[in-house]
Each structure stands twice: as structure tokens, then as C-alpha cells.
């Protein structure tokens, strides 16, 4: 009984398979859709955190009123390093 159920499932799967469905109707399978053209991202300036010195993109920084750039709000509160 189980083998008939498996056979029925395979036949149903083949019938609804997109690749086989196109062959049965006499149509060639549709070509894959091209990926959407993505615009290249603009490069960002790499800057250094005033507290720890790690380099990160300028868009990811936290700025203070004096123009210093920090990697996080915790380093903004700690202020620039003394070294």
C-alpha cells in the first residue's frame, strides 16, 4: 500500500514540476530572470574614533559638539583619550 502512495506522490510531483510542465506543453523552459541591476554604493571615508582609535566608516560614527568622532555613545560620554 505504501509503495502505491509513494508512486502517486512521485507522479503528482512530476506533473506539477515547472521543468516538466514546460516540456509537456511544447514550450522551452523560461530563462531565469536577471538579477536587478544594483547601483554601486559610494565609498565612505574611514575615520578614527577619538577615544579608542578604531577605524570605521564616517556614516557609522557619533559626533560631539567639538567635531570629534566616536565609534559608540559610550565612548562619546567617555570623551577623547588622553594618550
MDAnalysis code that builds the backbone (N, CA, C; Angstrom):
import MDAnalysis as mda
import numpy as np

u = mda.Universe.empty(249, n_residues=83, atom_resindex=np.repeat(np.arange(83), 3), trajectory=True)
u.add_TopologyAttr("name", ["N", "CA", "C"] * 83)
u.add_TopologyAttr("resid", np.arange(1, 84))
u.add_TopologyAttr("resname", ["UNK", "UNK", "UNK", "UNK", "UNK", "UNK", "UNK", "UNK", "UNK", "UNK", "UNK", "UNK", "UNK", "UNK", "UNK", "UNK", "UNK", "UNK", "UNK", "UNK", "UNK", "UNK", "UNK", "UNK", "UNK", "UNK", "UNK", "UNK", "UNK", "UNK", "UNK", "UNK", "UNK", "UNK", "UNK", "UNK", "UNK", "UNK", "UNK", "UNK", "UNK", "UNK", "UNK", "UNK", "UNK", "UNK", "UNK", "UNK", "UNK", "UNK", "UNK", "UNK", "UNK", "UNK", "UNK", "UNK", "UNK", "UNK", "UNK", "UNK", "UNK", "UNK", "UNK", "UNK", "UNK", "UNK", "UNK", "UNK", "UNK", "UNK", "UNK", "UNK", "UNK", "UNK", "UNK", "UNK", "UNK", "UNK", "UNK", "UNK", "UNK", "UNK", "UNK"])
u.atoms.positions = np.array([
    [0.826, -1.194, 0.000],
    [0.000, 0.000, 0.000],
    [0.875, 1.265, 0.000],
    [1.948, 1.224, 0.777],
    [2.825, 2.386, 0.875],
    [3.515, 2.682, -0.451],
    [3.855, 1.611, -1.197],
    [4.542, 1.845, -2.469],
    [3.620, 2.543, -3.467],
    [2.302, 2.274, -3.403],
    [1.361, 2.949, -4.300],
    [1.199, 4.417, -3.927],
    [1.235, 4.696, -2.649],
    [1.160, 6.079, -2.187],
    [2.400, 6.852, -2.633],
    [3.570, 6.236, -2.492],
    [4.805, 6.895, -2.941],
    [4.797, 7.096, -4.455],
    [4.333, 6.115, -5.185],
    [4.257, 6.230, -6.636],
    [3.307, 7.355, -7.041],
    [2.186, 7.463, -6.354],
    [1.224, 8.535, -6.647],
    [1.839, 9.899, -6.348],
    [2.579, 10.009, -5.251],
    [3.221, 11.283, -4.910],
    [4.269, 11.676, -5.948],
    [5.029, 10.715, -6.450],
    [6.043, 10.998, -7.466],
    [5.376, 11.451, -8.760],
    [4.290, 10.799, -9.139],
    [3.581, 11.183, -10.369],
    [3.006, 12.579, -10.227],
    [2.414, 12.875, -9.085],
    [1.860, 14.221, -8.861],
    [2.970, 15.260, -8.873],
    [4.098, 14.943, -8.226],
    [5.218, 15.893, -8.212],
    [5.731, 16.146, -9.625],
    [5.874, 15.106, -10.416],
    [6.340, 15.276, -11.794],
    [5.343, 16.068, -12.625],
    [4.072, 15.852, -12.384],
    [3.054, 16.565, -13.151],
    [3.091, 18.063, -12.868],
    [3.329, 18.433, -11.621],
    [3.342, 19.850, -11.249],
    [4.736, 20.471, -11.270],
    [5.740, 19.724, -11.650],
    [7.087, 20.249, -11.729],
    [7.180, 21.276, -12.855],
    [7.708, 22.477, -12.604],
    [7.777, 23.511, -13.647],
    [8.621, 23.090, -14.843],
    [9.708, 22.385, -14.624],
    [10.574, 21.993, -15.735],
    [9.859, 21.007, -16.645],
    [9.185, 20.039, -16.067],
    [8.492, 19.033, -16.862],
    [7.230, 19.604, -17.486],
    [6.561, 20.514, -16.804],
    [5.333, 21.102, -17.326],
    [5.595, 21.834, -18.636],
    [6.714, 22.549, -18.739],
    [7.053, 23.255, -19.976],
    [7.336, 22.283, -21.112],
    [7.970, 21.157, -20.817],
    [8.278, 20.165, -21.845],
    [7.021, 19.487, -22.347],
    [6.062, 19.256, -21.451],
    [4.828, 18.601, -21.861],
    [3.995, 19.501, -22.765],
    [4.042, 20.793, -22.549],
    [3.267, 21.730, -23.351],
    [3.994, 22.133, -24.625],
    [5.226, 21.687, -24.811],
    [5.974, 22.014, -26.016],
    [6.692, 23.342, -25.941],
    [6.691, 23.953, -24.791],
    [7.372, 25.241, -24.624],
    [8.737, 25.010, -24.004],
    [9.714, 25.779, -24.410],
    [11.002, 25.682, -23.719],
    [10.860, 26.294, -22.328],
    [11.622, 25.821, -21.370],
    [11.536, 26.424, -20.038],
    [11.943, 27.890, -20.083],
    [11.280, 28.671, -19.287],
    [11.548, 30.109, -19.256],
    [12.966, 30.358, -18.755],
    [13.693, 31.281, -19.387],
    [15.039, 31.590, -18.896],
    [14.946, 32.255, -17.524],
    [15.952, 32.081, -16.699],
    [15.914, 32.710, -15.384],
    [15.926, 34.224, -15.518],
    [15.222, 34.871, -14.615],
    [15.156, 36.329, -14.640],
    [16.501, 36.909, -14.208],
    [16.961, 37.934, -14.902],
    [18.241, 38.539, -14.484],
    [18.068, 39.254, -13.141],
    [19.128, 39.284, -12.399],
    [19.108, 39.979, -11.114],
    [18.950, 41.473, -11.367],
    [18.201, 42.157, -10.513],
    [18.036, 43.595, -10.711],
    [19.377, 44.307, -10.614],
    [19.556, 45.253, -11.503],
    [20.816, 45.995, -11.520],
    [20.886, 46.870, -10.270],
    [21.881, 46.629, -9.475],
    [22.041, 47.438, -8.270],
    [23.083, 48.514, -8.541],
    [22.814, 49.663, -8.010],
    [23.761, 50.754, -8.193],
    [24.917, 50.553, -7.216],
    [26.121, 50.779, -7.667],
    [27.262, 50.610, -6.762],
    [27.196, 51.633, -5.634],
    [27.517, 51.173, -4.443],
    [27.493, 52.061, -3.285],
    [28.697, 52.989, -3.329],
    [28.472, 54.186, -2.883],
    [29.555, 55.158, -2.818],
    [30.471, 54.811, -1.635],
    [31.742, 54.959, -1.832],
    [32.709, 54.687, -0.772],
    [32.625, 55.786, 0.278],
    [32.744, 55.391, 1.532],
    [32.727, 56.357, 2.625],
    [34.140, 56.549, 3.154],
    [34.377, 57.709, 3.704],
    [35.668, 57.971, 4.333],
    [35.774, 57.159, 5.610],
    [36.941, 56.593, 5.841],
    [37.209, 55.881, 7.080],
    [37.810, 56.883, 8.062],
    [37.242, 56.922, 9.267],
    [37.708, 57.852, 10.294],
    [38.073, 57.058, 11.540],
    [38.753, 57.711, 12.452],
    [39.245, 57.066, 13.656],
    [38.472, 57.575, 14.869],
    [38.099, 56.659, 15.754],
    [37.416, 57.032, 16.991],
    [38.389, 57.840, 17.855],
    [37.918, 58.957, 18.403],
    [38.766, 59.821, 19.221],
    [39.102, 59.183, 20.563],
    [38.366, 58.153, 20.976],
    [38.630, 57.528, 22.268],
    [39.508, 56.280, 22.153],
    [39.111, 55.332, 21.306],
    [39.841, 54.060, 21.261],
    [40.714, 53.898, 20.021],
    [40.513, 54.708, 19.012],
    [41.355, 54.658, 17.823],
    [40.917, 53.684, 16.749],
    [39.793, 53.010, 16.951],
    [39.326, 52.073, 15.933],
    [38.865, 52.848, 14.694],
    [39.102, 52.275, 13.513],
    [38.688, 52.907, 12.262],
    [37.328, 52.378, 11.854],
    [36.440, 53.262, 11.407],
    [35.103, 52.886, 10.980],
    [34.600, 53.876, 9.939],
    [33.568, 53.513, 9.153],
    [33.034, 54.439, 8.158],
    [32.449, 55.681, 8.832],
    [32.590, 56.799, 8.179],
    [32.145, 58.061, 8.764],
    [30.646, 58.070, 9.043],
    [29.871, 57.341, 8.262],
    [28.428, 57.297, 8.466],
    [28.017, 56.554, 9.721],
    [28.889, 55.747, 10.293],
    [28.574, 54.971, 11.491],
    [29.061, 55.631, 12.770],
    [29.558, 56.834, 12.696],
    [30.141, 57.489, 13.865],
    [29.105, 58.291, 14.648],
    [29.488, 58.632, 15.874],
    [28.719, 59.536, 16.733],
    [29.579, 60.770, 16.908],
    [29.006, 61.950, 16.643],
    [29.793, 63.194, 16.691],
    [29.439, 63.994, 17.927],
    [30.426, 64.676, 18.456],
    [30.159, 65.594, 19.565],
    [30.160, 67.030, 19.038],
    [29.969, 67.974, 19.924],
    [29.899, 69.380, 19.530],
    [31.224, 69.965, 19.085],
    [32.337, 69.313, 19.382],
    [33.657, 69.833, 19.047],
    [34.206, 69.240, 17.758],
    [33.441, 68.397, 17.094],
    [33.900, 67.791, 15.850],
    [34.634, 66.479, 16.015],
    [34.724, 65.972, 17.251],
    [35.343, 64.667, 17.466],
    [34.371, 63.568, 17.042],
    [34.917, 62.482, 16.517],
    [34.107, 61.353, 16.064],
    [34.366, 60.155, 16.966],
    [33.297, 59.437, 17.319],
    [33.393, 58.297, 18.223],
    [32.684, 57.096, 17.604],
    [33.101, 55.896, 18.034],
    [32.517, 54.667, 17.498],
    [31.228, 54.297, 18.216],
    [30.975, 54.821, 19.402],
    [29.759, 54.497, 20.144],
    [29.406, 55.639, 21.085],
    [28.188, 55.592, 21.603],
    [27.772, 56.629, 22.546],
    [28.523, 56.511, 23.882],
    [28.960, 55.294, 24.236],
    [29.740, 55.118, 25.467],
    [31.075, 55.848, 25.345],
    [31.694, 55.759, 24.195],
    [32.970, 56.468, 24.006],
    [32.746, 57.970, 23.875],
    [31.591, 58.360, 23.363],
    [31.250, 59.795, 23.315],
    [31.182, 60.350, 24.733],
    [30.551, 59.607, 25.645],
    [30.454, 60.052, 27.037],
    [31.805, 60.031, 27.730],
    [32.674, 59.084, 27.363],
    [33.995, 58.997, 27.982],
    [34.917, 60.121, 27.494],
    [34.678, 60.632, 26.313],
    [35.479, 61.721, 25.774],
    [36.721, 61.228, 25.083],
    [37.519, 62.142, 24.523],
    [38.726, 61.739, 23.805],
    [39.758, 61.145, 24.748],
    [40.577, 60.265, 24.204],
    [41.617, 59.627, 25.021],
    [42.690, 60.642, 25.366],
    [43.363, 60.408, 26.472],
    [44.406, 61.321, 26.939],
    [45.769, 60.986, 26.368],
    [45.898, 59.858, 25.675],
    [47.205, 59.437, 25.150],
    [47.561, 60.140, 23.885],
])
